[in-house]
Amino acid sequence: MKKRVIALISGGISPERDVSLNSGAQIFEALDKEKYTVLRYDPMTDLTRLVADAKKIDAAFIALHGKYGEDGTMQGMLDLLNIPYQGSGVLGSAVAMNKILSKRLYEKHGIPVPSHVELRRADAIDPGALEEKLGFPLVIKPAETGSSVGISVAMSRDDIKNAADLAFAHDETILAEEYIDGVEITAGVMGNDTLEALPLIEIIPEKNYVFFDYKAKYTEGATREICPARIDDAHARQAQTYAKQAHRALFCSGYSRTDMILKNGNLFALETNTIPGMTRTSLMPQAAEKAGIPFGELLDRLISLGMEARPKR
């Protein structure tokens, strides 16, 4: 059988470059070289080479995180180059990347979300009004970043300005959100027309982390991850249902992972990731492994789903 030529794209210019390079390295190692000829590209330096090689590439595997990779920009470029790729297209990628638009669509489709307030750089921020609507602590985050970049928790009115300044350093629009102290879980789904829900993962940062921030995500030993999550079957099924609904509501394809909080029997959706971390120990591969899908097979499936969703013209 002729080997497929795969363009593995990682690195890029977002604040999540290092995470992306790590994902790319582990994906490269895991891809079966008997099935694939793997060509590697870093958008920071290799876009011209990617364009030149387009005709010989059968499909791309995007291992980019954050802006200029997870937000539809790279997807649009690959569409123009007639290169199929795994995961969501331009629309789904852009919609899921924007936390404000995601919440509007979650609510429209009956998926509960924390109370929140949208803020723009030109707005006058009223700490008293935020306290009245959201209480303390509250979360302040950029509308369009991943890996918890630019997110902080304000414990009082005095913290709001610094938290907002940090978020505005990454985006023109930010979100103030009710802080929900509950069980954090994440739910992965795979598929195009028919969706398969993967086992849930429970996320437990060490006590010195107020939330699952960038350091908690990527510092070894800072977070426990338990799969399947230790919640009752009814809430587990509901979380998987919400993950499928979120996937469809945000126009995703191929796969996605939706993060949620369970508190006092109520689930709240936080965000949906269209290119979840893809190291062997990342959340999506852990859930797939628990479902009986080894890492290499998971990559095979994602490539096949991408080629099915957008075959070469």
Secondary structure as UniProt FT lines:
FT   STRAND          4..9
FT   TURN            15..16
FT   HELIX           17..30
FT   TURN            33..35
FT   STRAND          36..41
FT   TURN            43..45
FT   HELIX           47..53
FT   HELIX           54..56
FT   STRAND          59..62
FT   TURN            67..69
FT   HELIX           73..80
FT   TURN            81..82
FT   HELIX           90..97
FT   HELIX           99..108
FT   TURN            109..110
FT   STRAND          116..120
FT   TURN            121..122
FT   HELIX           127..134
FT   STRAND          138..142
FT   TURN            147..150
FT   STRAND          152..154
FT   HELIX           157..168
FT   TURN            169..170
FT   STRAND          173..178
FT   STRAND          183..191
FT   STRAND          196..197
FT   STRAND          201..205
FT   TURN            207..208
FT   HELIX           214..218
FT   TURN            220..221
FT   STRAND          223..226
FT   HELIX           233..249
FT   TURN            250..251
FT   STRAND          254..263
FT   TURN            264..265
FT   STRAND          266..273
FT   TURN            280..281
FT   HELIX           283..290
FT   TURN            291..292
FT   HELIX           295..309
//
